[in-house]
Amino acid sequence: MKIAIMGAMREEITPILEEVGSYSTFEHAGNIFYECSYGEHDLVIAYSKIGKVFSAITASVMCERFGAEVLLFSGVAGGISKELKIGDLIMASALCQHDVDIVAFGHPYGFIPEGVIMTETNDELRALAAEVAVDMGIDLYEGIIATGDQFVASAERKAWIETTFHADALEMEGASVACVCHNFGIPFFVLRAISDSADGEAGIDFDTFLQSSAKVSATFILEMVKRLGD
Ligand code: ADE
């Protein structure tokens, strides 16, 4: 199976590249794509750079040019739910864009005409993740992830996103990747380990925990890859 694995930042895919060992590289559309085989699968791995636009480019290339059959996103997020502590894992049940605002035309926050507010992730991939979590003895949280082109470091903005979208975590790429995969008809999965709580301490916490939380997410994603297609 051709599996795409994406992160937004270099730190989010480094643990994956270290684990797969050897790979070839291909430069295209402002990204480096790392290709290798892993077990019975062919992988294409890349980090997009931060935000919805760059992540949409990378996901599109993975679908269209690399023929990805499945896309798995691995990275870090700011926690909204009080249950989520730094290092905890959340898989998205659905994703939304918290910064979409055309309410002046009577639309709800997050809605773009002919689109949807929430894009759901693939059921089978979520079920596989739940199995992996049990076998690894890891608590895996499932919930809504809100995406926007903002690093959220304020209790007020975080509370607004929670109230408006019932979101459990937030980040800057998941919903754009979801939108791309949905439109290409590619099953996708978004996993994030918490790096901060999107509050006044978020900047410091993010810098402190980016690497360790990225590794938690990457390790889990690779375990899913090993079992895909079983
Ligand atoms: N990714 C990790 N933490 C984040 C935050 N606080 N805001 C946006 N994206 C994030």
Boltz pocket constraint, residues with backbone or C-beta under 6 A from the ligand:
constraints:
  - pocket:
      binder: B
      contacts: [[A, 76], [A, 77], [A, 78], [A, 79], [A, 148], [A, 150], [A, 151], [A, 152], [A, 153], [A, 170], [A, 171], [A, 172], [A, 195], [A, 196], [A, 197], [A, 198], [A, 199], [A, 202], [A, 206]]
      max_distance: 6.0
